[in-house]
Amino acid sequence: MEKERKAIERAENVSDHVAIDTNSAWLNSMNERLTASNSNPSPKDSTTIFRVPLHIRQADSGKTYDPQIISIGPFHLSNQQLQSMEEHKWRYLQNLLSRSPDSSLEDCLLEMKAMEAQARSCYSESIDIGSNEFVEMMVIDGCFIIELFLKQKEAIGVDPIHRTAWMLPLIAQDMLLLENQLPFFILQRLFELTVESTHSSLIDLAFDFYSHLFQKDDGLHHSNRSIHHLLHLFQSHLLPSPPEELHHNSYFRLPSTPAVAPPPPRLIPTATELQLAGVRFKKNDKVSSFLDVKFSKGVMEIPLLSIYGSTDQLLRNFIAFEQCLPITGSHITSYAILMNFLIDTSADVDLLNQNKIIEHSLGSNDEVARLFNQMLNGFAIDIENCYLSGLFEEVRAYSEHVWHAWRASMVRDYFSSPWAIISVIAGIFAFILTITMSFLELYSYRSTKGFTGTIFGQGQRHKSLLQYLFLFQPAWC
């Protein structure tokens, strides 16, 4: 009661000295903004295409997230360095519309106009361009992607983009950047308006175009509504099979790490240290995703990961997407954590390469080590709730067991080759013979006088035989 009384007194004192005009422009402006913010959809409900956060860009100089040759969507629309591709976009639009007599530019514009508000809500920032310009952008960029997929499927080599060796790979890379996306429902509607139903689905065309990176699983079933954009299509395709259960409650906790997070603490030893501790590495050929990592009875099964020049960029954009929209999972982030733990030096890369777990076209193993050591710079990491957290605990417990390290040392030192095994057997045989000879000598010495001659004679024969056998001992050992 005393606190309430003091609060009322403070309010009365303030009201005696301060007053706000209820009709002031300031108050009206704040009320308008409050009403507008309440009517806008919540970012977690509709936003799926993001600007990469500044602290992540700073950790990687930003080059990994910026398109090199083509702008898709509104974020890089005004970049003058990408304007040379606009001519190709218009030509592809004309090619796509000419495929079917029922396709018309007017129909595409009308459909995109009706979907404009929904499309704008997918972007993390307000798009400061007019309605007509936004709709035009969606039609031109969306039709370009569809026609590009179709030309690749039909293996048409007379097109300038396909004739130029360097152009198509750069376009393919730019189309999988987080900031360079169109909502998938936009692509799907344009596909329905312009492509005859006899063609493959849009998803099949996308997998055909990126067949050098992703192999489509025949059992993969996606609802078009659940796919946010092309980057999300392939991120969801890579999820382990069967998909691990997502812990949704853990996604929206406040991070306990700073925004620019240091490398996560090493929970398990490196690959070379694990080998010394008795862990064996094996390539897993029975899965379609490199995320399907398993550990059982001292054997870590990891699928093959092929590393090329663009692998770093692709993985970083996958991770940035998972950081911006955690509800989609954090599997690729978790995989990057695992590889960061396993790889510290070029020796670790060499070990994984020998076991056919990693293959790369980079300059050296040191470059591969740097790739994984720096990949998580700037990202917030939640190791306890990732899909590999149980594997980390099992590996650490196994590697800390003394018996496993001793057994691995025995196998490595004495059973690593056929000659080593022969040497061990020969040494054991020599040891048994030595014990036998010593026993005969002692038995002969302790015999009674009456039996000395007989026993001694037998002992001499045994001794002579043993000495004869031991002539070959250096050759065995």
RAZIBEL-V841264 format. One record per residue. N is the residue number from 1. RES is the residue in one small letter. PHI is phi in whole degrees, -180 to 180 (NA if undefined). PSI is psi in radians with two decimals (999 if undefined). Layout:
n:N res:RES phi:PHI psi:PSI
n:N res:RES phi:PHI psi:PSI
This chain:
n:1 res:m phi:NA psi:-0.66
n:2 res:e phi:-65 psi:-0.68
n:3 res:k phi:-65 psi:-0.71
n:4 res:e phi:-66 psi:-0.68
n:5 res:r phi:-64 psi:-0.75
n:6 res:k phi:-66 psi:-0.64
n:7 res:a phi:-65 psi:-0.69
n:8 res:i phi:-66 psi:-0.69
n:9 res:e phi:-65 psi:-0.70
n:10 res:r phi:-65 psi:-0.71
n:11 res:a phi:-63 psi:-0.70
n:12 res:e phi:-67 psi:-0.69
n:13 res:n phi:-65 psi:-0.71
n:14 res:v phi:-66 psi:-0.75
n:15 res:s phi:-64 psi:-0.42
n:16 res:d phi:-71 psi:-0.46
n:17 res:h phi:-112 psi:-0.40
n:18 res:v phi:-124 psi:2.44
n:19 res:a phi:-145 psi:2.54
n:20 res:i phi:-122 psi:2.27
n:21 res:d phi:-72 psi:2.03
n:22 res:t phi:-66 psi:-0.25
n:23 res:n phi:-105 psi:0.20
n:24 res:s phi:-69 psi:2.64
n:25 res:a phi:-64 psi:-0.59
n:26 res:w phi:-62 psi:-0.88
n:27 res:l phi:-65 psi:-0.72
n:28 res:n phi:-63 psi:-0.67
n:29 res:s phi:-65 psi:-0.73
n:30 res:m phi:-67 psi:-0.67
n:31 res:n phi:-64 psi:-0.67
n:32 res:e phi:-65 psi:-0.76
n:33 res:r phi:-66 psi:-0.65
n:34 res:l phi:-64 psi:-0.74
n:35 res:t phi:-65 psi:-0.71
n:36 res:a phi:-66 psi:-0.71
n:37 res:s phi:-68 psi:-0.54
n:38 res:n phi:-73 psi:-0.49
n:39 res:s phi:-86 psi:-0.35
n:40 res:n phi:-74 psi:2.53
n:41 res:p phi:-67 psi:2.62
n:42 res:s phi:-68 psi:2.43
n:43 res:p phi:-56 psi:-0.62
n:44 res:k phi:-72 psi:-0.26
n:45 res:d phi:-87 psi:-0.56
n:46 res:s phi:-130 psi:-0.43
n:47 res:t phi:-75 psi:2.19
n:48 res:t phi:-134 psi:-0.19
n:49 res:i phi:-120 psi:2.13
n:50 res:f phi:-124 psi:2.66
n:51 res:r phi:-76 psi:2.35
n:52 res:v phi:-66 psi:2.22
n:53 res:p phi:-56 psi:2.61
n:54 res:l phi:-60 psi:-0.71
n:55 res:h phi:-68 psi:-0.48
n:56 res:i phi:-76 psi:-0.70
n:57 res:r phi:-62 psi:-0.74
n:58 res:q phi:-64 psi:-0.54
n:59 res:a phi:-73 psi:-0.27
n:60 res:d phi:-132 psi:0.31
n:61 res:s phi:63 psi:0.09
n:62 res:g phi:78 psi:-0.22
n:63 res:k phi:-67 psi:-0.48
n:64 res:t phi:-70 psi:-0.32
n:65 res:y phi:-112 psi:-0.03
n:66 res:d phi:-102 psi:2.38
n:67 res:p phi:-67 psi:2.59
n:68 res:q phi:-98 psi:-0.49
n:69 res:i phi:-136 psi:-0.49
n:70 res:i phi:-140 psi:2.49
n:71 res:s phi:-102 psi:2.24
n:72 res:i phi:-122 psi:2.15
n:73 res:g phi:89 psi:-3.08
n:74 res:p phi:-87 psi:-0.33
n:75 res:f phi:-64 psi:-0.61
n:76 res:h phi:-118 psi:0.41
n:77 res:l phi:-63 psi:-0.59
n:78 res:s phi:-92 psi:0.08
n:79 res:n phi:-71 psi:1.96
n:80 res:q phi:-66 psi:-0.46
n:81 res:q phi:-70 psi:-0.23
n:82 res:l phi:-105 psi:0.09
n:83 res:q phi:-72 psi:-0.32
n:84 res:s phi:-65 psi:-0.36
n:85 res:m phi:-82 psi:-0.18
n:86 res:e phi:-63 psi:-0.62
n:87 res:e phi:-61 psi:-0.73
n:88 res:h phi:-66 psi:-0.65
n:89 res:k phi:-61 psi:-0.78
n:90 res:w phi:-65 psi:-0.68
n:91 res:r phi:-66 psi:-0.68
n:92 res:y phi:-68 psi:-0.60
n:93 res:l phi:-62 psi:-0.78
n:94 res:q phi:-64 psi:-0.71
n:95 res:n phi:-63 psi:-0.71
n:96 res:l phi:-69 psi:-0.76
n:97 res:l phi:-67 psi:-0.47
n:98 res:s phi:-81 psi:-0.11
n:99 res:r phi:-70 psi:-0.56
n:100 res:s phi:-132 psi:2.33
n:101 res:p phi:-66 psi:-0.32
n:102 res:d phi:-86 psi:-0.15
n:103 res:s phi:-85 psi:2.41
n:104 res:s phi:-144 psi:2.59
n:105 res:l phi:-62 psi:-0.66
n:106 res:e phi:-62 psi:-0.74
n:107 res:d phi:-62 psi:-0.74
n:108 res:c phi:-63 psi:-0.76
n:109 res:l phi:-65 psi:-0.72
n:110 res:l phi:-64 psi:-0.75
n:111 res:e phi:-65 psi:-0.75
n:112 res:m phi:-69 psi:-0.59
n:113 res:k phi:-62 psi:-0.71
n:114 res:a phi:-69 psi:-0.44
n:115 res:m phi:-102 psi:0.15
n:116 res:e phi:-61 psi:-0.86
n:117 res:a phi:-61 psi:-0.74
n:118 res:q phi:-64 psi:-0.68
n:119 res:a phi:-68 psi:-0.73
n:120 res:r phi:-61 psi:-0.63
n:121 res:s phi:-69 psi:-0.23
n:122 res:c phi:-77 psi:-0.28
n:123 res:y phi:-95 psi:2.53
n:124 res:s phi:-74 psi:-0.24
n:125 res:e phi:-124 psi:2.68
n:126 res:s phi:-67 psi:2.30
n:127 res:i phi:-90 psi:1.94
n:128 res:d phi:-89 psi:1.01
n:129 res:i phi:-135 psi:2.75
n:130 res:g phi:-68 psi:2.92
n:131 res:s phi:-63 psi:-0.82
n:132 res:n phi:-63 psi:-0.71
n:133 res:e phi:-66 psi:-0.66
n:134 res:f phi:-67 psi:-0.77
n:135 res:v phi:-65 psi:-0.73
n:136 res:e phi:-60 psi:-0.75
n:137 res:m phi:-60 psi:-0.78
n:138 res:m phi:-63 psi:-0.73
n:139 res:v phi:-67 psi:-0.84
n:140 res:i phi:-67 psi:-0.83
n:141 res:d phi:-68 psi:-0.73
n:142 res:g phi:-65 psi:-0.77
n:143 res:c phi:-68 psi:-0.56
n:144 res:f phi:-62 psi:-0.80
n:145 res:i phi:-63 psi:-0.78
n:146 res:i phi:-64 psi:-0.80
n:147 res:e phi:-66 psi:-0.62
n:148 res:l phi:-62 psi:-0.74
n:149 res:f phi:-62 psi:-0.75
n:150 res:l phi:-66 psi:-0.74
n:151 res:k phi:-64 psi:-0.66
n:152 res:q phi:-66 psi:-0.69
n:153 res:k phi:-64 psi:-0.68
n:154 res:e phi:-85 psi:-0.07
n:155 res:a phi:56 psi:0.82
n:156 res:i phi:-84 psi:2.03
n:157 res:g phi:-102 psi:0.06
n:158 res:v phi:-90 psi:-0.12
n:159 res:d phi:-74 psi:2.47
n:160 res:p phi:-57 psi:-0.65
n:161 res:i phi:-65 psi:-0.74
n:162 res:h phi:-77 psi:-0.42
n:163 res:r phi:-77 psi:-0.42
n:164 res:t phi:-91 psi:2.09
n:165 res:a phi:-63 psi:-0.64
n:166 res:w phi:-88 psi:-0.33
n:167 res:m phi:-74 psi:-0.86
n:168 res:l phi:-62 psi:-0.77
n:169 res:p phi:-60 psi:-0.65
n:170 res:l phi:-69 psi:-0.67
n:171 res:i phi:-62 psi:-0.77
n:172 res:a phi:-61 psi:-0.69
n:173 res:q phi:-67 psi:-0.79
n:174 res:d phi:-63 psi:-0.54
n:175 res:m phi:-74 psi:-0.14
n:176 res:l phi:-111 psi:0.39
n:177 res:l phi:-88 psi:2.50
n:178 res:l phi:-60 psi:-0.70
n:179 res:e phi:-81 psi:-0.07
n:180 res:n phi:-116 psi:0.86
n:181 res:q phi:-122 psi:2.64
n:182 res:l phi:-111 psi:2.56
n:183 res:p phi:-56 psi:2.44
n:184 res:f phi:-67 psi:-0.53
n:185 res:f phi:-67 psi:-0.45
n:186 res:i phi:-68 psi:-0.83
n:187 res:l phi:-61 psi:-0.73
n:188 res:q phi:-65 psi:-0.73
n:189 res:r phi:-69 psi:-0.70
n:190 res:l phi:-65 psi:-0.65
n:191 res:f phi:-62 psi:-0.75
n:192 res:e phi:-67 psi:-0.56
n:193 res:l phi:-79 psi:-0.43
n:194 res:t phi:-117 psi:-0.32
n:195 res:v phi:-115 psi:2.34
n:196 res:e phi:-66 psi:2.64
n:197 res:s phi:-68 psi:-0.23
n:198 res:t phi:-72 psi:-0.29
n:199 res:h phi:-77 psi:2.92
n:200 res:s phi:-63 psi:2.86
n:201 res:s phi:-70 psi:2.87
n:202 res:l phi:-63 psi:-0.67
n:203 res:i phi:-64 psi:-0.75
n:204 res:d phi:-63 psi:-0.71
n:205 res:l phi:-64 psi:-0.68
n:206 res:a phi:-64 psi:-0.75
n:207 res:f phi:-69 psi:-0.60
n:208 res:d phi:-64 psi:-0.71
n:209 res:f phi:-67 psi:-0.67
n:210 res:y phi:-104 psi:0.56
n:211 res:s phi:-64 psi:-0.37
n:212 res:h phi:-74 psi:-0.24
n:213 res:l phi:-112 psi:-0.66
n:214 res:f phi:-133 psi:2.40
n:215 res:q phi:-105 psi:2.13
n:216 res:k phi:-71 psi:2.28
n:217 res:d phi:-84 psi:2.23
n:218 res:d phi:-61 psi:-0.45
n:219 res:g phi:-89 psi:0.12
n:220 res:l phi:-79 psi:2.18
n:221 res:h phi:-129 psi:2.01
n:222 res:h phi:-119 psi:2.42
n:223 res:s phi:-86 psi:2.34
n:224 res:n phi:-58 psi:-0.55
n:225 res:r phi:-70 psi:-0.43
n:226 res:s phi:-86 psi:-0.17
n:227 res:i phi:-94 psi:2.17
n:228 res:h phi:-82 psi:-0.72
n:229 res:h phi:-168 psi:-3.10
n:230 res:l phi:-62 psi:-0.74
n:231 res:l phi:-60 psi:-0.71
n:232 res:h phi:-68 psi:-0.61
n:233 res:l phi:-56 psi:-0.84
n:234 res:f phi:-79 psi:-0.53
n:235 res:q phi:-64 psi:-0.76
n:236 res:s phi:-71 psi:-0.52
n:237 res:h phi:-66 psi:-0.53
n:238 res:l phi:-82 psi:-0.12
n:239 res:l phi:-59 psi:2.49
n:240 res:p phi:-56 psi:2.63
n:241 res:s phi:-118 psi:2.13
n:242 res:p phi:-71 psi:2.61
n:243 res:p phi:-59 psi:2.41
n:244 res:e phi:-70 psi:2.60
n:245 res:e phi:-69 psi:2.26
n:246 res:l phi:-86 psi:2.35
n:247 res:h phi:-95 psi:1.47
n:248 res:h phi:-62 psi:-0.54
n:249 res:n phi:-65 psi:-0.41
n:250 res:s phi:-86 psi:-0.19
n:251 res:y phi:-76 psi:-0.52
n:252 res:f phi:-107 psi:0.38
n:253 res:r phi:-76 psi:2.66
n:254 res:l phi:-67 psi:2.30
n:255 res:p phi:-66 psi:2.44
n:256 res:s phi:-88 psi:-0.15
n:257 res:t phi:-101 psi:2.74
n:258 res:p phi:-66 psi:2.90
n:259 res:a phi:-59 psi:-0.86
n:260 res:v phi:-94 psi:1.62
n:261 res:a phi:-80 psi:2.46
n:262 res:p phi:-72 psi:2.94
n:263 res:p phi:-56 psi:2.47
n:264 res:p phi:-64 psi:2.59
n:265 res:p phi:-61 psi:2.50
n:266 res:r phi:-75 psi:1.92
n:267 res:l phi:-86 psi:-0.47
n:268 res:i phi:-130 psi:2.71
n:269 res:p phi:-67 psi:2.98
n:270 res:t phi:-71 psi:3.01
n:271 res:a phi:-61 psi:-0.77
n:272 res:t phi:-67 psi:-0.65
n:273 res:e phi:-69 psi:-0.66
n:274 res:l phi:-66 psi:-0.63
n:275 res:q phi:-63 psi:-0.72
n:276 res:l phi:-66 psi:-0.48
n:277 res:a phi:-86 psi:0.04
n:278 res:g phi:103 psi:0.04
n:279 res:v phi:-83 psi:2.33
n:280 res:r phi:-107 psi:2.53
n:281 res:f phi:-107 psi:2.41
n:282 res:k phi:-141 psi:2.39
n:283 res:k phi:-74 psi:2.29
n:284 res:n phi:-97 psi:1.88
n:285 res:d phi:-94 psi:-0.07
n:286 res:k phi:-95 psi:0.18
n:287 res:v phi:-128 psi:2.83
n:288 res:s phi:-102 psi:-0.19
n:289 res:s phi:-119 psi:2.42
n:290 res:f phi:-70 psi:-0.10
n:291 res:l phi:-84 psi:-0.17
n:292 res:d phi:-79 psi:1.38
n:293 res:v phi:-101 psi:2.35
n:294 res:k phi:-133 psi:2.67
n:295 res:f phi:-139 psi:2.20
n:296 res:s phi:-155 psi:2.24
n:297 res:k phi:53 psi:0.74
n:298 res:g phi:83 psi:0.11
n:299 res:v phi:-117 psi:2.13
n:300 res:m phi:-101 psi:2.01
n:301 res:e phi:-99 psi:2.08
n:302 res:i phi:-129 psi:2.23
n:303 res:p phi:-66 psi:2.84
n:304 res:l phi:-67 psi:2.36
n:305 res:l phi:-119 psi:2.07
n:306 res:s phi:-94 psi:2.18
n:307 res:i phi:-111 psi:2.12
n:308 res:y phi:-121 psi:-3.02
n:309 res:g phi:-62 psi:-0.55
n:310 res:s phi:-95 psi:0.00
n:311 res:t phi:-63 psi:-0.73
n:312 res:d phi:-60 psi:-0.79
n:313 res:q phi:-62 psi:-0.77
n:314 res:l phi:-64 psi:-0.82
n:315 res:l phi:-64 psi:-0.70
n:316 res:r phi:-64 psi:-0.67
n:317 res:n phi:-71 psi:-0.62
n:318 res:f phi:-59 psi:-0.82
n:319 res:i phi:-66 psi:-0.72
n:320 res:a phi:-61 psi:-0.69
n:321 res:f phi:-63 psi:-0.77
n:322 res:e phi:-64 psi:-0.58
n:323 res:q phi:-70 psi:-0.64
n:324 res:c phi:-80 psi:-0.50
n:325 res:l phi:-133 psi:1.31
n:326 res:p phi:-61 psi:-0.35
n:327 res:i phi:-64 psi:-0.34
n:328 res:t phi:-80 psi:-0.07
n:329 res:g phi:107 psi:2.98
n:330 res:s phi:-136 psi:0.62
n:331 res:h phi:-69 psi:-0.75
n:332 res:i phi:-70 psi:-0.62
n:333 res:t phi:-61 psi:-0.76
n:334 res:s phi:-65 psi:-0.69
n:335 res:y phi:-63 psi:-0.71
n:336 res:a phi:-63 psi:-0.62
n:337 res:i phi:-63 psi:-0.81
n:338 res:l phi:-58 psi:-0.84
n:339 res:m phi:-67 psi:-0.56
n:340 res:n phi:-66 psi:-0.62
n:341 res:f phi:-68 psi:-0.81
n:342 res:l phi:-71 psi:-0.57
n:343 res:i phi:-109 psi:2.11
n:344 res:d phi:-124 psi:-0.68
n:345 res:t phi:-131 psi:3.08
n:346 res:s phi:-64 psi:-0.45
n:347 res:a phi:-64 psi:-0.64
n:348 res:d phi:-67 psi:-0.72
n:349 res:v phi:-63 psi:-0.72
n:350 res:d phi:-63 psi:-0.69
n:351 res:l phi:-64 psi:-0.80
n:352 res:l phi:-67 psi:-0.57
n:353 res:n phi:-67 psi:-0.70
n:354 res:q phi:-63 psi:-0.54
n:355 res:n phi:-91 psi:0.21
n:356 res:k phi:60 psi:0.61
n:357 res:i phi:-97 psi:-0.53
n:358 res:i phi:-129 psi:2.33
n:359 res:e phi:-131 psi:2.51
n:360 res:h phi:-149 psi:2.78
n:361 res:s phi:-116 psi:0.34
n:362 res:l phi:-78 psi:3.03
n:363 res:g phi:-66 psi:-0.62
n:364 res:s phi:-158 psi:2.95
n:365 res:n phi:-66 psi:-0.50
n:366 res:d phi:-62 psi:-0.65
n:367 res:e phi:-65 psi:-0.67
n:368 res:v phi:-65 psi:-0.73
n:369 res:a phi:-62 psi:-0.76
n:370 res:r phi:-64 psi:-0.64
n:371 res:l phi:-56 psi:-0.87
n:372 res:f phi:-79 psi:-0.53
n:373 res:n phi:-69 psi:-0.46
n:374 res:q phi:-105 psi:-0.10
n:375 res:m phi:-64 psi:-0.57
n:376 res:l phi:-96 psi:0.13
n:377 res:n phi:-62 psi:2.20
n:378 res:g phi:93 psi:-0.15
n:379 res:f phi:-96 psi:2.57
n:380 res:a phi:-85 psi:2.20
n:381 res:i phi:-114 psi:2.31
n:382 res:d phi:-119 psi:1.49
n:383 res:i phi:-69 psi:-0.59
n:384 res:e phi:-68 psi:-0.41
n:385 res:n phi:-114 psi:0.23
n:386 res:c phi:-83 psi:2.88
n:387 res:y phi:-71 psi:-0.21
n:388 res:l phi:-103 psi:0.14
n:389 res:s phi:-61 psi:-0.69
n:390 res:g phi:-65 psi:-0.68
n:391 res:l phi:-64 psi:-0.71
n:392 res:f phi:-58 psi:-0.76
n:393 res:e phi:-65 psi:-0.74
n:394 res:e phi:-65 psi:-0.75
n:395 res:v phi:-65 psi:-0.75
n:396 res:r phi:-65 psi:-0.75
n:397 res:a phi:-63 psi:-0.71
n:398 res:y phi:-67 psi:-0.77
n:399 res:s phi:-70 psi:-0.41
n:400 res:e phi:-87 psi:-0.09
n:401 res:h phi:-80 psi:2.15
n:402 res:v phi:-64 psi:-0.66
n:403 res:w phi:-61 psi:-0.69
n:404 res:h phi:-65 psi:-0.70
n:405 res:a phi:-67 psi:-0.70
n:406 res:w phi:-66 psi:-0.76
n:407 res:r phi:-64 psi:-0.70
n:408 res:a phi:-64 psi:-0.68
n:409 res:s phi:-64 psi:-0.71
n:410 res:m phi:-62 psi:-0.82
n:411 res:v phi:-63 psi:-0.74
n:412 res:r phi:-68 psi:-0.68
n:413 res:d phi:-86 psi:-0.53
n:414 res:y phi:-121 psi:-0.24
n:415 res:f phi:-131 psi:0.47
n:416 res:s phi:-82 psi:-0.26
n:417 res:s phi:-151 psi:2.83
n:418 res:p phi:-59 psi:-0.68
n:419 res:w phi:-66 psi:-0.64
n:420 res:a phi:-65 psi:-0.68
n:421 res:i phi:-65 psi:-0.73
n:422 res:i phi:-62 psi:-0.72
n:423 res:s phi:-63 psi:-0.71
n:424 res:v phi:-64 psi:-0.78
n:425 res:i phi:-63 psi:-0.74
n:426 res:a phi:-63 psi:-0.69
n:427 res:g phi:-64 psi:-0.71
n:428 res:i phi:-65 psi:-0.73
n:429 res:f phi:-63 psi:-0.73
n:430 res:a phi:-64 psi:-0.67
n:431 res:f phi:-64 psi:-0.74
n:432 res:i phi:-64 psi:-0.73
n:433 res:l phi:-64 psi:-0.68
n:434 res:t phi:-64 psi:-0.76
n:435 res:i phi:-62 psi:-0.72
n:436 res:t phi:-63 psi:-0.79
n:437 res:m phi:-62 psi:-0.75
n:438 res:s phi:-64 psi:-0.68
n:439 res:f phi:-63 psi:-0.74
n:440 res:l phi:-65 psi:-0.69
n:441 res:e phi:-62 psi:-0.80
n:442 res:l phi:-67 psi:-0.69
n:443 res:y phi:-65 psi:-0.69
n:444 res:s phi:-67 psi:-0.65
n:445 res:y phi:-70 psi:-0.62
n:446 res:r phi:-90 psi:0.03
n:447 res:s phi:-69 psi:2.68
n:448 res:t phi:-68 psi:2.86
n:449 res:k phi:-65 psi:-0.55
n:450 res:g phi:-70 psi:-0.48
n:451 res:f phi:-108 psi:0.15
n:452 res:t phi:-61 psi:-0.81
n:453 res:g phi:-62 psi:-0.81
n:454 res:t phi:-64 psi:-0.89
n:455 res:i phi:-63 psi:-0.72
n:456 res:f phi:-63 psi:-0.71
n:457 res:g phi:-63 psi:-0.76
n:458 res:q phi:-64 psi:-0.69
n:459 res:g phi:-62 psi:-0.68
n:460 res:q phi:-65 psi:-0.66
n:461 res:r phi:-67 psi:-0.72
n:462 res:h phi:-63 psi:-0.72
n:463 res:k phi:-65 psi:-0.75
n:464 res:s phi:-61 psi:-0.72
n:465 res:l phi:-64 psi:-0.75
n:466 res:l phi:-65 psi:-0.72
n:467 res:q phi:-62 psi:-0.64
n:468 res:y phi:-65 psi:-0.74
n:469 res:l phi:-67 psi:-0.62
n:470 res:f phi:-75 psi:-0.13
n:471 res:l phi:-63 psi:-0.42
n:472 res:f phi:-98 psi:0.01
n:473 res:q phi:-60 psi:-0.75
n:474 res:p phi:-60 psi:-0.61
n:475 res:a phi:-68 psi:-0.64
n:476 res:w phi:-69 psi:-0.77
n:477 res:c phi:-88 psi:999
